[in-house]
């Protein structure tokens, strides 16, 4: 099984339970289209406009393959629940300064 990185992060580092690191170069970026709609304001003084976002079609995604897990954003995974080959990075690992250095979990939403 291979991991393919279609997140906006280049590179992405998967850190396995045994500490082995697998660096995933970015092969592309899968994205959901967005449709913003104005929805009034959060406050009575009209200083903070509220926008509703509807997410639509996903672009930039490779075809599914039996031998690959495609790592994408959580939003893309949620937009395409029928694609069992999609996962998003979870279990983020940070260094002493708080900088993300990798992830330890390939995640899907609970049903």
C-alpha positions as CSV (number, residue, x, y, z in Angstrom):
1,X,0.0,0.0,0.0
2,X,1.3,3.5,-0.9
3,X,0.4,6.9,0.6
4,X,-0.1,9.8,-1.8
5,X,-0.1,13.4,-0.6
6,X,-2.9,15.6,-2.2
7,X,-2.9,18.1,0.7
8,X,-1.7,21.7,0.5
9,X,1.3,20.7,2.7
10,X,4.6,19.8,1.0
11,X,6.1,17.7,2.3
12,X,3.8,15.8,4.7
13,X,5.4,13.4,7.2
14,X,3.6,10.3,8.4
15,X,5.1,9.0,11.7
16,X,4.3,5.4,12.3
17,X,3.7,3.9,15.8
18,X,7.3,2.5,15.8
19,X,8.7,6.0,15.1
20,X,9.5,5.4,11.4
21,X,9.0,8.5,9.3
22,X,7.6,8.4,5.8
23,X,7.9,11.7,3.9
24,X,5.1,12.2,1.4
25,X,6.0,14.7,-1.3
26,X,3.0,16.6,-2.6
27,X,1.6,15.1,-5.9
28,X,-1.2,17.7,-6.3
29,X,-3.9,19.4,-4.3
30,X,-7.5,18.2,-4.0
31,X,-9.9,21.1,-3.2
32,X,-13.6,21.6,-2.7
33,X,-15.2,24.5,-4.5
34,X,-16.8,27.2,-2.3
35,X,-19.9,29.3,-2.7
36,X,-20.0,32.2,-0.3
37,X,-23.4,33.8,0.6
38,X,-23.8,36.9,2.7
39,X,-25.9,36.2,5.8
40,X,-26.3,39.5,7.7
41,X,-24.0,40.4,10.6
42,X,-22.9,38.9,13.8
43,X,-23.4,42.1,15.7
44,X,-26.0,44.9,15.8
45,X,-23.5,47.6,14.8
46,X,-22.9,45.8,11.5
47,X,-19.1,45.6,12.0
48,X,-18.8,41.9,11.6
49,X,-20.4,40.4,8.5
50,X,-21.4,36.8,8.6
51,X,-20.9,34.6,5.5
52,X,-22.3,31.1,4.9
53,X,-20.2,28.8,2.8
54,X,-21.6,25.9,0.7
55,X,-19.0,23.4,-0.4
56,X,-19.3,21.8,-3.8
57,X,-17.4,19.7,-6.3
58,X,-13.9,18.4,-5.5
59,X,-11.1,19.0,-8.1
60,X,-7.5,17.8,-8.3
61,X,-8.1,14.3,-7.0
62,X,-6.6,11.2,-8.7
63,X,-8.7,8.1,-9.5
64,X,-9.1,5.5,-6.8
65,X,-6.5,2.7,-6.9
66,X,-6.6,-0.5,-4.8
67,X,-3.0,-0.1,-3.8
68,X,-3.1,3.6,-2.6
69,X,-4.4,5.7,0.3
70,X,-4.8,9.3,-0.9
71,X,-4.1,11.8,2.0
72,X,-6.3,14.9,1.6
73,X,-7.9,17.6,3.7
74,X,-10.7,16.6,6.1
75,X,-13.1,18.7,4.1
76,X,-12.4,16.6,0.9
77,X,-12.9,13.3,2.9
78,X,-16.2,14.6,4.2
79,X,-17.3,15.7,0.7
80,X,-16.7,12.2,-0.8
81,X,-17.7,9.7,1.8
82,X,-18.0,7.0,-0.9
83,X,-14.3,7.1,-1.6
84,X,-12.9,4.6,1.0
85,X,-9.3,5.3,-0.3
86,X,-9.3,8.9,1.1
87,X,-7.9,9.8,4.6
88,X,-6.9,13.0,6.3
89,X,-3.9,13.5,8.6
90,X,-4.8,13.4,12.3
91,X,-2.8,12.9,15.5
92,X,-0.6,15.9,14.7
93,X,2.9,15.8,16.3
94,X,4.7,19.0,17.3
95,X,8.2,19.8,18.3
96,X,9.2,21.7,21.4
97,X,8.3,25.1,19.8
98,X,4.8,23.9,18.8
99,X,5.6,23.5,15.1
100,X,3.8,20.6,13.5
101,X,6.4,18.1,12.4
102,X,4.2,15.2,11.2
103,X,1.0,13.2,11.8
104,X,0.5,9.7,13.3
105,X,-3.0,8.8,12.2
106,X,-4.8,8.3,8.9
107,X,-8.3,9.3,9.7
108,X,-11.9,9.1,8.4
109,X,-15.1,10.5,10.0
110,X,-16.9,8.2,12.4
111,X,-20.3,7.0,11.1
